[in-house]
């Protein structure tokens, strides 16, 4: 058996910790930025990975959606933020980081729907440098959490809340995906293990606190902020999440059909 089959991709932020905390044998983790995970998945470096929804759209002919799991929000997300010294309606240009295709597309789509047309500028994810050149700056993940804590006056828009305001639906920033040619049994085993991990986090308060404590120590954020963040993000892809996902894929990415792994969905009741 090839070694990669036991490896699961993991976003190198705190998003996945509720599912990936103390993975059982034989599973191991490949941790990388969101945009890198797509490449690792396509190259068979890992079996399943949470990848940007926009990347899933781009490669939907060779990938399959893993049911029940996602990285999303039903309103405020706290880690996908537009910063700036002025209101978004007055922003002439916006610095976009290169580490998440979904958030970049979402940001420009939301602003267009609001009637704004700023110029997008590709830049590295450094808030000071971004705002030295542009009126607005998009940051995601731990960087967004960190800069929001240090510069709350610069937060101009939470993209999760903006999507909810425009569509009435949850926003799915990342989906769990596998290659279409991945071994079906292993995909099913990984799905079962990850959904069990999520259920343990959702139902066992002591386990949840252990995850929060471990994430706090690793990330440097307080346990209070991590606890709040885990309340903000959505890790379970339910019916409404699917509706939000389909709207994003169709309206933003022009994808109407995609493959889903043939696994019986897990009840969220």
C-alpha positions as CSV (number, residue, x, y, z in Angstrom):
1,X,0.0,0.0,0.0
2,X,1.4,3.4,-1.0
3,X,2.2,5.6,2.0
4,X,0.2,8.6,0.8
5,X,-3.0,6.7,1.3
6,X,-2.8,7.1,5.0
7,X,-2.1,10.9,4.9
8,X,-4.7,13.6,5.3
9,X,-4.2,17.2,4.2
10,X,-4.7,19.9,6.8
11,X,-4.9,23.6,6.5
12,X,-2.0,25.3,8.3
13,X,-4.3,27.5,10.3
14,X,-6.5,26.6,13.3
15,X,-9.6,25.8,11.2
16,X,-9.2,22.1,11.1
17,X,-8.2,21.4,14.7
18,X,-11.6,20.1,15.9
19,X,-11.3,17.3,13.3
20,X,-7.5,16.7,13.4
21,X,-6.8,16.7,17.1
22,X,-4.9,13.5,18.1
23,X,-5.8,11.5,14.9
24,X,-5.9,7.8,15.5
25,X,-3.5,5.4,13.8
26,X,-2.7,4.9,11.0
27,X,-3.6,8.4,9.9
28,X,-1.0,11.2,9.7
29,X,-1.2,14.8,8.7
30,X,0.3,16.9,5.9
31,X,0.0,20.5,6.9
32,X,0.1,23.3,4.4
33,X,-1.5,26.6,3.3
34,X,-4.9,26.2,1.7
35,X,-3.7,26.9,-1.9
36,X,-0.8,24.4,-1.5
37,X,-3.1,21.6,-0.3
38,X,-4.8,21.6,-3.7
39,X,-1.6,20.8,-5.4
40,X,-0.7,18.1,-2.8
41,X,-4.1,16.5,-3.3
42,X,-3.8,16.5,-7.1
43,X,-0.3,15.0,-6.9
44,X,-1.6,12.2,-4.5
45,X,0.5,13.4,-1.6
46,X,-2.6,13.0,0.6
47,X,-5.9,11.1,0.3
48,X,-8.3,13.8,1.5
49,X,-7.8,17.5,2.1
50,X,-9.8,20.7,2.9
51,X,-9.1,22.8,-0.2
52,X,-10.5,26.3,-1.2
53,X,-13.9,25.9,-2.7
54,X,-12.8,27.9,-5.7
55,X,-10.0,25.4,-6.3
56,X,-12.5,22.5,-6.1
57,X,-14.5,24.4,-8.7
58,X,-11.4,24.7,-11.0
59,X,-10.6,21.0,-10.7
60,X,-14.1,19.6,-10.2
61,X,-13.7,17.2,-13.2
62,X,-10.9,15.2,-11.4
63,X,-12.1,15.7,-7.8
64,X,-15.0,14.5,-5.6
65,X,-16.6,16.2,-2.7
66,X,-16.5,14.5,0.6
67,X,-19.9,14.8,2.3
68,X,-20.7,16.2,5.8
69,X,-17.5,18.2,6.3
70,X,-16.4,21.8,5.4
71,X,-14.8,25.0,6.6
72,X,-17.5,27.6,6.6
73,X,-19.6,30.1,8.5
74,X,-23.2,30.9,9.0
75,X,-22.6,34.7,9.2
76,X,-19.6,36.2,10.9
77,X,-16.4,34.1,10.4
78,X,-13.8,36.2,12.0
79,X,-10.9,35.0,9.9
80,X,-11.7,36.3,6.4
81,X,-11.6,40.0,6.8
82,X,-11.3,43.1,4.6
83,X,-9.2,45.8,6.3
84,X,-8.8,49.4,5.4
85,X,-8.6,53.0,6.5
86,X,-11.8,53.9,4.7
87,X,-15.2,52.5,4.0
88,X,-15.3,49.8,1.3
89,X,-17.5,52.1,-0.9
90,X,-14.5,54.5,-1.0
91,X,-11.8,51.9,-1.7
92,X,-10.1,52.5,-5.1
93,X,-7.9,49.4,-4.9
94,X,-7.7,46.3,-2.7
95,X,-4.7,44.1,-2.0
96,X,-5.5,40.4,-2.3
97,X,-3.3,37.7,-0.8
98,X,-2.3,34.7,-2.9
99,X,-3.1,32.1,-0.3
100,X,-6.8,31.5,-0.8
101,X,-8.6,31.5,-4.2
102,X,-12.0,31.3,-2.5
103,X,-11.7,34.5,-0.4
104,X,-10.3,36.4,-3.3
105,X,-13.2,35.5,-5.5
106,X,-15.7,36.1,-2.7
107,X,-14.3,39.5,-1.8
108,X,-14.6,40.8,-5.4
109,X,-18.0,39.3,-5.9
110,X,-19.4,40.8,-2.7
111,X,-18.0,44.2,-3.6
112,X,-19.4,44.0,-7.1
113,X,-22.8,43.0,-5.8
114,X,-22.7,46.1,-3.5
115,X,-22.0,48.3,-6.4
116,X,-18.3,48.9,-5.8
117,X,-15.6,48.2,-8.3
118,X,-12.1,48.6,-6.7
119,X,-9.0,47.4,-8.6
120,X,-7.6,44.1,-7.3
121,X,-3.8,44.0,-6.6
122,X,-2.0,40.8,-5.9
123,X,0.3,41.1,-2.8
124,X,1.8,39.1,-0.1
125,X,-0.3,38.8,3.1
126,X,1.3,41.6,5.1
127,X,-1.2,44.1,6.3
128,X,1.2,47.1,6.7
129,X,2.7,46.7,3.3
130,X,-0.7,46.0,1.7
131,X,-2.3,49.2,3.2
132,X,0.8,51.2,2.3
133,X,-0.1,50.6,-1.4
134,X,-3.8,50.0,-1.4
135,X,-7.0,51.4,0.3
136,X,-8.1,47.9,1.3
137,X,-6.5,44.6,2.2
138,X,-7.9,41.1,2.4
139,X,-6.5,38.7,5.0
140,X,-7.5,35.2,5.9
141,X,-6.8,32.6,8.6
142,X,-4.5,33.2,11.6
143,X,-3.2,36.4,10.1
144,X,-6.7,37.9,9.9
145,X,-7.4,36.9,13.5
146,X,-4.1,38.4,14.7
147,X,-4.4,41.7,12.8
148,X,-8.1,42.1,13.9
149,X,-7.0,41.7,17.5
150,X,-4.2,44.3,17.1
151,X,-6.1,46.7,14.7
152,X,-9.8,46.4,15.3
153,X,-10.4,49.9,14.0
154,X,-9.2,48.7,10.5
155,X,-11.7,45.9,10.1
156,X,-14.2,47.0,7.5
157,X,-15.9,43.8,6.4
158,X,-16.3,40.2,7.6
159,X,-16.7,38.3,4.3
160,X,-18.7,35.5,6.0
161,X,-21.3,38.0,7.3
162,X,-21.3,39.9,3.9
163,X,-22.1,36.7,2.1
164,X,-24.9,35.8,4.6
165,X,-26.4,39.3,4.2
166,X,-26.5,39.0,0.4
167,X,-27.6,35.4,0.0
168,X,-29.2,34.4,3.4
169,X,-27.0,31.3,3.3
170,X,-23.9,29.9,5.0
171,X,-20.6,30.5,3.2
172,X,-18.4,27.4,2.5
173,X,-14.8,28.6,2.2
174,X,-13.3,25.2,1.9
175,X,-14.6,21.7,1.1
176,X,-13.0,18.4,1.9
177,X,-12.2,16.6,-1.4
178,X,-10.4,13.6,-2.8
179,X,-9.3,12.6,-6.3
180,X,-11.9,10.7,-8.3
181,X,-9.4,7.8,-8.6
182,X,-8.8,7.5,-4.9
183,X,-9.5,4.1,-3.4
184,X,-13.2,4.2,-2.3
185,X,-12.7,2.1,0.8
186,X,-9.9,4.3,2.1
187,X,-12.0,7.4,1.4
188,X,-14.9,5.9,3.3
189,X,-12.6,5.0,6.2
190,X,-11.2,8.5,6.3
191,X,-14.7,10.1,6.1
192,X,-15.9,7.9,9.0
193,X,-12.9,8.7,11.2
194,X,-13.2,12.5,10.5
195,X,-16.9,12.6,11.1
196,X,-16.4,10.7,14.4
197,X,-13.7,13.3,15.4
198,X,-16.1,16.1,14.7
199,X,-19.0,14.4,16.6
200,X,-16.7,14.0,19.6
201,X,-15.8,17.7,19.5
202,X,-19.5,18.7,19.2
203,X,-20.8,16.5,22.0
204,X,-18.0,16.1,24.5
205,X,-17.4,19.3,26.4
206,X,-14.2,18.0,28.0
207,X,-12.8,16.9,24.7
208,X,-13.7,20.3,23.2
209,X,-11.8,22.1,26.0
210,X,-8.7,19.9,25.3
211,X,-8.8,20.9,21.7
212,X,-9.2,24.6,22.5
213,X,-6.3,24.4,25.0
214,X,-4.0,22.6,22.5
215,X,-4.9,25.0,19.7
216,X,-4.4,28.0,22.0
217,X,-0.9,26.8,23.0
218,X,0.1,26.1,19.4
219,X,-1.3,29.3,17.9
220,X,-0.6,31.8,20.6
221,X,-4.3,33.0,20.7
222,X,-6.1,33.0,24.0
223,X,-8.4,30.1,24.9
224,X,-11.3,32.6,24.9
225,X,-10.6,33.7,21.4
226,X,-10.1,30.1,20.1
227,X,-13.4,29.1,21.8
228,X,-15.2,32.0,20.1
229,X,-13.6,31.2,16.8
230,X,-14.7,27.6,17.0
231,X,-18.2,28.9,17.6
232,X,-17.9,31.1,14.5
233,X,-16.7,28.5,12.0
234,X,-18.9,25.7,10.7
235,X,-17.2,22.3,10.3
236,X,-20.3,20.3,9.4
237,X,-21.7,20.6,5.9
238,X,-25.5,20.3,6.3
239,X,-28.4,20.9,3.9
240,X,-28.2,24.7,4.2
241,X,-24.4,24.6,3.9
242,X,-24.9,22.6,0.6
243,X,-27.3,25.3,-0.6
244,X,-24.7,28.0,0.1
245,X,-22.0,25.9,-1.5
246,X,-24.1,25.4,-4.7
247,X,-24.8,29.1,-4.9
248,X,-21.1,30.0,-4.6
249,X,-20.1,27.3,-7.2
250,X,-22.8,28.5,-9.6
251,X,-22.8,32.3,-9.1
252,X,-19.1,32.9,-8.4
253,X,-17.4,30.0,-10.1
254,X,-19.8,29.0,-13.0
255,X,-19.9,25.4,-11.9
256,X,-23.3,23.7,-11.8
257,X,-22.4,20.0,-11.6
258,X,-19.7,18.2,-9.6
259,X,-18.9,14.7,-8.2
260,X,-19.7,13.6,-4.7
261,X,-18.0,10.6,-3.0
262,X,-20.6,7.8,-2.8
263,X,-20.7,7.8,1.0
264,X,-23.9,7.8,3.0
265,X,-24.3,11.3,4.6
266,X,-24.0,11.4,8.4
267,X,-27.1,12.7,10.2
268,X,-26.4,16.0,12.0
269,X,-29.4,15.5,14.3
